[in-house]
Amino acid sequence: MSFTSRKSLLLAAVLILIPIYTVISWETAIAGVLTTAPAQGMEGKIYSTADDRALHCLDSDTGREYWSYRPGRKLKGFTVISPDGSILILTSQNDLVSISPGGRELWRRALKDEPLLPPAADPYGTIYILTGSNSILCLDRKGCQVWEMDWTGVVDKIFATHKALLVSGQGETSVVLSDGTMDSVINDEIKHMVFSEPHLYWETPGGAWKILDISDHKLKPADSPLDEGTIYADEHVLITYEKKIIAGRQDWFMEALEAGEDAYDPFYQNGSNPGRSSAVSSVPGEAERLKKFAERGGAPLLPLLSANPAYLNEILSEFESAQSFQELIQKNPDYDLVLQEIVSDSHVVSYDVHRESLDSYSRFRIYRILSKWGNLKSRESLLFLSSVETDPDNLSLLLDGLGRIGLDRDGRSMLALKKSRARYPLNRTLTLSTVRNASLLAQYNGNKSIISMMNFFAELQQGALDKAVTTQIRKELSSF
């Protein structure tokens, strides 16, 4: 991908993004020319790869470089931000590499050929790739293959919702559920998709706007969700939420220009922010989902299930039989809330728990399911249950789930580890779990999370520790 010089970039920006102010906000030297367009991630950070074989992370406000990571190969193709904060990049050998927001490599997977389009990642971190051989490859957020299907025909765009992949081309859009099941075909093609909570807006090639009901994938006419006069950005630049135009220069600098107020509508999923994953960034209606589940009619689940143990076993067996997270949410999109209610005998918002009426093995099975599929979707349930669970071994399972999720922007997962250890300071299994998962959170999130981990370890070392715990702390510290 070629990039313009500074002078021609300014001219291009004036033509594309009128009105703008061509005032340089900052410029930062990097060790190479950009090989992919910049992309904006969480907390105002921007990411891009350069021909110095590195992924660079900068502050979008000041241009300060936080870190750079070199995966050992030249980089090409795309820089895509997943809703879970991880960054997806592609090496010259077609290795797909996932980097944490803290600058650590999470995993890499060798692809058979170069993808035809940048990946789309849904709100749970599920990754969809249109491969060079025209198949669709689905990976979970750990990089493991969930399914792959051959595709016939030209594909122009792919777009991920929280439960399905939209595959658009040749005048129609196919709906593929996250478990790989073909759902339906919509007789229309996507030009742009705009997610404005709680609606997903669809622009057709003819310029008409529609709302897509993502529960049944039906379209209905709508007005444009964008401000009048919104301008599409050139694919080689990034326009941030802070109204800055960011691009690379041939003299190995990245620069930011101030953009006018009308230059960019932040809802645009494609074009204005080329590295943002072609997917909704959060689960549509998540707040409504919690409220409806909490206020739904009927008796609490646990008394009913206690009176019929076979029914409880049937529910848990169904969830345990899922071979992937994608299959699990197709079985029951509210699986996390169902399990939380069974354990707590509450309607989610109630802290009046009666765990003694649930047998210990069933409770263990529930925690094992939540921990195994540790995902952004189940984080709230894991945090809630970790605050009320009284069995240290079960509590360790819940903390393992938080560690698997990784993302901890608000610091509540790290706080849950500290509070759990404070409640059971003499339990070695639990302490080892808190040490191990504190390290996972720090590696994933970096910055403040690392400081929080260091402080936690320092507090632990002030007291008398089991030799196994001391060894585990040293092992985790050696990875930083």
Residue pairs with C-beta under 8 A, 6 or more apart in sequence:
1 34
1 35
1 36
1 37
1 76
1 236
3 9
3 33
3 34
3 236
3 247
3 248
3 249
3 250
4 12
4 236
4 247
4 250
5 249
5 250
5 251
6 249
6 250
6 251
6 253
6 255
9 237
9 247
9 249
10 22
10 257
12 234
13 20
13 22
13 234
13 237
13 245
13 257
14 20
14 22
16 231
16 232
16 233
16 234
17 231
17 233
17 239
17 245
17 259
17 260
17 263
17 264
18 231
18 260
18 263
19 260
19 262
19 263
20 245
20 257
20 258
20 259
20 260
20 263
21 257
21 258
21 259
21 260
22 257
22 258
23 257
23 258
24 255
24 256
24 257
25 63
25 244
25 255
25 256
25 257
25 258
26 62
26 63
26 255
26 256
27 63
27 253
27 254
27 255
27 256
28 58
28 63
28 64
28 65
28 253
28 254
28 255
29 252
29 253
30 50
30 52
30 56
30 65
30 68
30 248
30 252
30 253
30 254
31 50
31 52
31 54
31 252
32 50
32 51
32 52
32 53
32 54
32 252
33 50
33 51
33 248
33 249
33 250
33 252
34 48
34 49
34 50
34 51
34 247
34 248
34 254
35 49
35 50
35 51
35 74
35 75
35 76
36 48
36 49
36 75
36 76
36 77
36 78
36 79
36 89
36 275
37 48
37 79
37 235
37 236
37 237
37 238
37 247
37 274
37 275
38 46
38 47
38 48
38 79
38 237
38 238
38 246
38 247
38 248
38 254
38 275
39 46
39 47
39 48
39 79
39 80
39 81
39 87
39 238
39 273
39 274
39 275
39 276
40 46
40 47
40 60
40 81
40 238
40 240
40 241
40 273
40 275
40 276
41 47
41 81
41 85
41 87
41 101
42 81
42 85
42 101
42 409
43 101
43 409
44 59
44 60
44 61
44 240
44 241
44 242
45 57
45 58
45 59
45 60
45 66
45 101
46 57
46 58
46 59
46 60
46 238
46 240
46 246
47 55
47 56
47 57
47 58
47 79
47 81
47 87
47 275
48 55
48 56
48 79
48 248
48 254
48 275
49 55
49 56
49 75
49 76
49 79
49 89
50 56
50 75
50 248
50 252
51 74
51 75
52 70
53 70
53 71
53 72
53 73
53 74
53 75
54 68
54 69
54 70
54 75
55 68
55 69
55 70
55 71
55 75
55 79
55 87
55 89
55 99
56 65
56 68
56 254
57 65
57 66
57 67
57 68
57 69
57 103
58 64
58 65
58 66
58 254
59 65
59 66
60 240
60 242
60 244
60 246
60 256
61 242
61 244
63 254
63 255
63 256
66 103
66 446
66 447
67 102
67 103
67 446
68 103
69 99
69 103
69 104
69 105
71 89
71 91
71 95
71 97
71 105
71 108
72 91
73 91
73 92
73 93
73 95
74 91
74 92
75 89
75 90
75 91
75 92
76 90
76 91
76 92
76 114
77 89
77 90
77 114
77 115
77 118
78 88
78 89
78 90
78 115
78 118
78 119
78 275
79 87
79 88
79 89
79 275
80 87
80 88
80 89
80 118
80 119
80 121
80 275
80 276
80 277
81 87
81 88
81 275
81 276
81 277
82 88
82 98
82 121
82 125
82 127
82 141
82 277
83 121
83 122
83 123
83 124
83 125
83 277
83 279
83 280
83 281
83 282
83 376
84 121
84 124
84 125
84 141
84 376
84 406
84 407
85 100
85 101
85 407
85 409
85 444
85 445
86 98
86 99
86 100
86 101
86 106
86 125
86 141
87 98
87 99
87 100
87 101
88 96
88 97
88 98
88 99
88 119
88 121
88 127
88 277
89 96
89 97
89 99
90 96
90 97
90 111
90 114
90 115
91 97
93 110
94 110
94 111
94 112
94 113
94 114
95 108
95 109
95 110
95 111
96 108
96 109
96 110
96 111
96 119
96 129
96 139
96 143
97 105
97 107
97 108
98 105
98 106
98 107
98 108
98 143
99 105
99 106
100 106
100 406
100 443
100 444
100 445
100 446
101 407
101 444
101 445
101 446
102 442
102 443
102 444
102 445
102 446
102 447
102 449
102 450
103 446
104 443
104 444
104 446
106 142
106 143
106 406
106 444
107 142
107 143
108 143
109 139
109 143
111 129
111 131
111 137
112 131
112 132
112 133
113 131
113 132
113 133
114 132
115 129
115 130
115 131
115 132
116 130
116 131
116 132
116 134
116 155
117 130
117 155
117 157
117 158
118 275
118 277
118 278
119 127
119 128
119 129
119 277
120 127
120 128
120 158
120 159
120 160
120 165
120 277
120 278
120 279
121 127
121 128
121 141
121 160
121 277
121 279
122 128
122 160
122 161
122 162
122 165
122 178
122 279
122 280
123 162
123 279
123 280
123 281
123 282
123 283
123 376
123 377
124 141
124 162
124 325
124 329
124 375
124 376
124 377
125 140
125 141
125 375
125 376
126 138
126 139
126 140
126 141
126 146
126 160
126 178
126 325
126 326
127 138
127 139
127 140
127 141
127 143
128 136
128 137
128 138
128 158
128 160
128 165
129 136
129 137
129 138
129 139
130 136
130 151
130 155
130 158
131 137
131 148
134 150
134 151
134 152
134 155
135 148
135 149
135 150
135 151
136 148
136 149
136 151
136 158
136 165
136 167
136 176
137 145
137 148
138 145
138 146
138 147
138 148
138 165
138 178
138 180
138 326
139 145
139 146
140 146
140 324
140 325
140 326
141 375
146 179
146 180
146 324
146 326
147 179
147 180
147 326
149 176
149 180
151 167
153 169
153 170
154 169
154 170
155 167
155 168
155 169
156 168
156 169
156 189
156 190
157 166
157 168
157 169
157 190
157 193
157 270
157 278
158 165
158 166
158 167
158 168
158 278
159 165
159 166
159 168
159 190
159 193
159 269
159 278
159 279
160 166
160 277
160 278
160 279
160 280
161 200
161 214
161 279
161 280
161 284
162 214
162 280
162 283
162 284
163 177
163 178
163 214
163 329
163 330
163 333
164 175
164 176
164 177
164 178
164 183
164 214
164 217
165 175
165 176
165 177
165 178
166 173
166 174
166 175
166 176
166 186
166 190
166 193
167 173
167 174
167 175
167 176
168 174
168 189
168 190
169 189
170 189
171 187
171 188
171 189
172 185
172 186
172 187
172 188
172 189
173 185
173 186
173 188
173 189
173 190
174 182
174 184
174 185
174 186
175 182
175 183
175 184
175 185
175 186
175 217
176 182
176 183
177 183
177 330
178 326
178 329
178 330
179 324
179 326
179 327
179 330
180 326
181 330
183 217
184 217
186 217
186 219
188 202
188 204
188 210
188 219
189 204
189 205
190 202
190 203
190 204
191 203
191 204
191 205
191 207
192 203
192 268
192 269
192 270
192 271
193 200
193 201
193 202
193 203
193 269
193 270
193 278
194 200
194 201
194 203
194 225
194 226
194 267
194 268
194 269
195 201
195 267
195 269
195 280
195 281
195 284
196 225
196 267
197 282
197 284
198 284
198 285
198 288
199 211
199 212
199 222
199 225
199 284
200 211
200 212
200 214
200 280
200 284
201 209
201 210
201 211
201 212
201 222
201 224
201 225
201 267
202 209
202 210
202 211
202 212
202 219
203 209
203 210
203 224
204 210
208 221
209 221
209 222
209 223
209 224
209 225
210 219
210 220
210 221
210 222
211 219
211 220
211 221
211 222
212 218
212 219
213 219
213 220
214 284
225 267
226 265
226 267
226 268
227 262
227 265
229 262
230 262
230 264
230 265
230 268
231 262
231 263
231 264
232 268
232 271
232 272
233 239
233 245
233 264
233 271
233 272
233 273
233 274
235 271
235 274
236 247
236 274
237 245
237 246
237 247
238 245
238 246
238 247
238 273
238 274
238 275
239 245
239 246
239 259
239 263
239 264
239 272
239 273
240 246
240 256
240 273
241 266
243 258
243 259
243 260
243 261
243 263
243 264
244 256
244 257
244 258
244 259
245 256
245 257
245 258
245 259
245 263
246 254
246 255
246 256
246 257
247 254
247 255
248 254
249 255
264 272
265 272
266 272
269 276
269 278
269 279
270 278
283 289
283 377
289 334
289 337
290 337
290 348
290 349
290 380
293 334
293 337
293 347
293 348
294 347
294 348
294 349
295 347
296 347
300 341
300 345
300 346
300 347
301 338
301 341
301 342
301 345
302 341
302 342
302 345
302 354
302 357
302 358
303 345
303 357
304 311
305 311
305 312
305 315
305 342
306 312
306 357
306 358
309 359
312 342
312 362
313 362
315 338
315 342
316 362
316 365
316 366
316 369
318 331
318 332
319 328
319 331
319 332
319 335
319 339
319 369
320 365
320 369
322 328
322 331
322 373
325 373
325 375
328 335
328 373
329 335
329 377
332 338
335 369
336 370
336 377
336 378
336 380
336 381
337 348
337 381
339 366
339 369
339 370
339 381
340 346
340 348
340 381
340 384
340 385
341 347
341 348
342 358
342 362
342 366
343 353
343 355
343 358
343 363
343 366
343 367
343 385
344 350
344 351
344 353
344 354
344 355
344 384
344 385
344 388
345 352
345 353
345 354
345 355
345 357
345 358
346 352
346 353
351 388
353 388
355 363
355 388
355 389
355 390
360 391
363 391
363 394
364 394
364 397
367 385
367 389
367 394
367 397
367 398
367 401
368 397
370 378
370 381
370 382
370 385
370 397
370 398
370 401
371 382
371 397
371 398
371 400
371 401
371 404
372 401
374 382
374 400
374 401
374 402
374 403
374 404
374 405
375 404
375 405
376 405
376 407
378 401
378 405
379 402
379 405
379 407
379 413
382 398
382 401
382 402
382 405
383 402
383 412
383 413
383 416
385 398
386 395
386 398
386 399
386 402
386 416
386 420
387 416
387 419
389 395
389 398
392 424
392 427
392 429
392 430
393 429
393 430
395 420
395 424
395 430
395 433
396 429
396 430
396 433
399 416
399 417
399 420
399 430
399 433
399 434
399 437
400 433
400 436
400 437
402 408
402 413
402 416
402 417
402 437
402 441
403 413
403 436
403 437
403 440
403 441
404 440
405 413
406 440
406 441
406 444
406 445
407 444
407 445
408 414
408 441
408 444
408 445
408 449
409 445
411 448
411 449
411 452
413 441
414 438
414 441
414 449
414 452
414 453
414 456
417 434
417 437
417 438
417 441
417 456
418 434
418 456
420 430
420 434
421 430
421 431
421 434
421 460
424 430
424 431
425 431
425 463
428 466
428 468
428 469
431 460
431 465
431 466
431 469
432 468
432 469
432 472
434 456
435 457
435 460
435 469
435 472
435 473
435 476
436 472
436 476
438 452
438 453
438 456
438 457
438 476
439 453
439 476
439 479
441 449
441 453
442 449
442 450
442 452
442 453
442 480
443 479
443 480
450 480
453 476
457 473
457 476
457 477
460 469
460 473
461 470
461 473
465 473
